[in-house]
Amino acid sequence: MNPLVTPMTPEEKAKFEAETGLVPYTPVKAPNYCNPNHISYHLFNLPIIAASLAGYYYAPKLHMPRTAFAVSLALVPIFYAVSLHHKEKRYTYDSGPRKTLEEHLEFYPITRRAWNRAVTIREAEIEEIKARKATT
C-alpha cells in the first residue's frame, strides 16, 4: 500500500528542522504555587484570604454586598481540596509523560494485589491453552 505522504528521511528531517527553526518539545514545569504540597501555595493564598476577610468585614460599613468576598473565601479551600484530589489521583501538574502502570500500582496497594491476581489467572489460562495446543 502506498502512503499518501512519504516519510522523511533523517537528512530531510534535519534540513526541514534547520530551515523552519523547529526544536523538540520540552515539557514546562508548573510553578510551585500550583502545588498544594509546597509552602508557596499557601503563601500565595494568604493575600487572597486576607483581602477577602477585609472585604467581608468592611463591605457592610461601605454599604456593599458581602457575596463576592464570601465566595472568594469559600473558593480557597475548595480549590485546595480539588488540587489535593488531583494530587491523590497522581495527575501530573506539567505537560510531561503520564505515570506508568507500575507507578500507579505503587500508590494503590489494593489495585496491585488485584493486578497480581489477574496476571496469575491469565498466566494459568495461557499455560492451559498451550497444553491443549500441544496435545492436538
N, C-alpha and C positions, 0 to 999 in steps of 0.2 A: 504494500500500500504506500502510495506516495504522500508524504506530509504536505500540508498546504504551505507551510513556511519551513524552509530548510534550516536545520540548526546551524548556529555559528560555530566556526572552528575556534580554538583558543586564540589564534592570531587575530582573527576578525573581531572577536570579543574584546581583546586588549586594545585594538585600534579604535573600536567604537567607544569604549570607555574613555580612552585618551582624548578623542575628538569631542565627546559630549561633556566631559568632566564628571562623569558618574563615579561614585565611590560606594563601596559596600556599606550596607546599613549597619549602624551600631546602635544598640538599644540605649535609651535615655533613662537614667535612674530618676525616680520621683524624689522630690525634696523631702527632707526629714520631717517637716511639719505636716506631712500627709500620713506619716506612720504613727499609729496610736501607741506604739511601744517606745517611742522616742520622747525625750523631755521637751524638745522644741515643739511638739504637737500641743502639749498642754500650755506651754508658754505662749504659743500663738493664739490659743483660745482665751487666755486671761484678759486681754484688752476687749475682746468681744463680750465676755461676760461682764466686765466692769462697765462698759458703755451701756449694755442692756440694763444692768441694775440701776445705773444712774438715770437712764431714761425712764425706767419703770417707776422710780421714786419721784422724779421731778415732773413727769407728764401731767399728773392731776393739778399740780401747782401752776402749770403753764396752760391749763385748760386744753390739754391734748389727750387723745385716746392712748391707752396703755397697750393696746393689742399688738402693735408691731414689736414692742420691747418684750412682751410676754412670749411671742412666737420665737423671737431670736434666742431668748433664754431657754426655751424648750428644745430648740433645734440643736444646741450644742451637745447635750447628752445623747440625743437621738443619732446625730452623725457619729458620735463616738461609738455607740452601740453598733451602728451599721459597719463602721470601719473594723471593729473587733470581729464582727461576724464574717466579714470578708477575709480577715486575717486568719480566723479559725478555719475557713474553707481552704486556706492556703492559696488564695488568688495572689498573683504577683502584682506589685504596685508599679512595675515598669513594663516595658513592652518586650521583655526578654522571653526566652523559651518557657513553655509550660512545665509544670512539675511532672516528673516521670511517675510511672506507676509505683515504683519502689519508694519514692519519696512520699506519695500518698499513703501507701500501706504502712510506712514507718510511723505516720501520725495517727492512724486509726487501727488499733490492735485487733478489734473485732473483725474488721474487714480483712486484716492479714490472716486471721485464723480461717475465715470463710474462703479466702483465696487459696490458701494451702489445702484446705479440704477439697475444693473444686479441682485443683490441679491433681491431687491424688486420685480422685474419682476418674478424671479424664485419662490419666496415665493407665489406670486399670482397664478402662474401656479400649484404649489403643492396643494394649497387650492382648486383650481378648480378641480384637479384630485381627491382629497379626497372627494369633494362634489359629483362628478359624481359617484365615487365608492360607496358612502353611499346610493345613490338613486337606484343603481342597485342591 
